[in-house]
Amino acid sequence: MIPALFVLYVVIEVAAVIWVGSAIGVLWTIALFLLGWAVGLVLVRSQGRKVIEGFRRAGRGTGSASGAVADGAVVAAGTVLLVIPGLVTSALGLLLLIPPTRWVLRPLVLILGGRRLGMVTAAGGVGADVYSRTRRRTVVDGVIVEDTIVEDVTYATETPTSPSGTAEPLAIEGEIIIPDPGGTAQGPRRAD
């Protein structure tokens, strides 16, 4: 499949260069290559800045994260097409780098990316399940309770009593174990 696509790419690019070269001349074709490269470089810098600003806005919560990711994908694809030699790929790359084209392509990129992300998430869920089974740690959900004694609470009959005969609240003794963030073989460490 890939060799066939490469052959198709070469045939299309050679045909485009021959057609453009015969229409405008060899020197103008070379000038067109250089002009496309220069305009592409300017567009990559300016649109790259806009994409980074979109990611910053999304990080602050003032912009759309999906829009920033879609714009980033389209700008990255345009940049790759500019790097690949040829008139057709350069024209497609320039087309992807101009903002109106990105606005048109954003919904398509989000749909295609959403399908791909769904597959990755499904695979990640399976991977997370395997990871959780290999960790063999017991997690107990709990609530932090302030150290306050409420006097008017009646305790159950099996609550231990103090020597004075009054019921005392139950307490669970234990250790706080902090997981090792580095993932070393030493395992969890105790909080002192």
N, C-alpha and C positions, 0 to 999 in steps of 0.2 A: 504494500500500500504506500509506504513512504517513498520508495524509489519511483513509483509511478507519479506521485505528487511532485517530486523533485524534477522529473522529466517535464511534466506539465508546466511547472514554474519556469524552467529554462526556455521552453518553446515559446511561452507567452512573452517573456521578457525580451528574447532575441527578436521575435516578430515586432514587438513594440519599438525597439531601438531601430530596427531596419525601416519601419514605416515612418517614424518621426525623423530619422536621419535623411530619408529620401524626400520628405516633405519640406523640412526647414534647413537641411544641411548638417554636416558633421560638426562644425564648430558651434553652431547654435544648439545642437543636441548635447554637446559637452557642457555648454553654458547652462542649459536646462537642468542637467544633472547637478551642477554646482549651485544653481539658484535654489533648487528643491532641497538640497542639503542645508543651505544657509537658512532658508525660511523654516525648515523643519527644526533646526537647532534653536532658533528664536522661539518657535511655538512650544517646543519641549520644555524650555526653561520657564516660559510664562504660564503655560497650562499646568506644569508640574507644581509651580508655586500655588496656583489656585486649588489644585487637588490637596496639597498639604494643608492649606488654609481650611478646606472643607473637612479634613480629618480633625483639625483643631476645633472647629465649630462643633462637630459631632461629639468630640470628647468633652466639650463644655456643656453639651446638652442643648445647644442653640441651633444645631443643624441636623440634617438627616444622615444617619450613619450609612444607610443603604445607598443613598445617593452619592455619598463620598466614595464608597467602595466601588460603585458602578463607574463613576468618573475616573477613579484610579485605574480600573481595569481597562477602560477604553484608551486612556492616555498611555498606559503601558503597552497595549497592543499597537497603537500608533507609533510609539517609539521603536518598538521591535521592527515594524514594517519599514521605518525609515533607515534602520541600520542594515537591513537586507538590501543588497545592491539591485538596482533595476528601476526603470521608470514607473512601471505599474505598481510595484510595492511602495515606492516613494509617494506616488499619487494617493494610494489608499491610506498610507500613514498620515499624510498631510490632511486628508479628509477626516480621519479619526481625531485629529488634534484640534480641529476648529470647534468652538463651543456649540454651534447649532447642530452639528452632527451628533455630538455627545448627548444633547437634549433629546434628540430623536431616538438614539440607540439605548438610552438609559433603561426604559421599560423592558426591552428585549434582554439586556444584560442582567437585569434583576430577575427575570423569569428563568433564564438559563442558569444563572448563579444560584438561585433558590433551589432548583432541582438538584444541582451538584452538591449544595450545602446540605440538603436533606439526606443525600446518600452518605456524605461524610459524617453527619450527625448520627445516623443509624450505625455506621461502623464504629464511631466513637463510643456510642452507648454500649456496644458489645465489648469493646476494649476496656471500658471503665468497669464493666461487670467482672471481667477476668482479673483486672487489677485489684478490685476490692476483695475478690476471693483469695488472692495470694497474699494479701496483707495480714490477715488473721488477727485483726485487732477488734476488740469489743468496744463499741461506742454506746454510751448510756446518755440518753437525753435527760436533761434536768433543768431546773430553774434555780437561779441564784436568789436566795432568801436573805433579807437583811437580818442582822443579829438583834432582833427585837422580841421581847417576851410580852405576850398578851395575857393579862391576868384572868380575864373572864372566860377563857376557853375551857370547855369540859373535855377531858380525854377519855378514851375508851377504857374499859375495865382492865384490859391486859397491859396498860401502860405501867411501867415500873414506878414505884413510889419511893420517895425519899424517906429517910429515917423519921421525919416528922409526920409522915402519913399523907402528904399532899402529892398529887400527880405531877410529874415533870415531863416536859416535852421530849420526844425522841430525837436522837441525833445519830447520824451515820458517820462513823469515822472512816477515813481513807486517805489516799495519797493522790495528789494531782500529778498526772504524768503528762509531760509536754512532748509531743512528737518531735523527732529530730528533723529539722527543716532541710538539712543537707543530704538526707537519705543515706547516711553512712551505716556501716554494719553494726555500730554500737547500739542501735535501737533507741527507744525512748529514754529520756532522762527525767529525773525527779525535780520538781520545783521546790526550792528551799526557801 
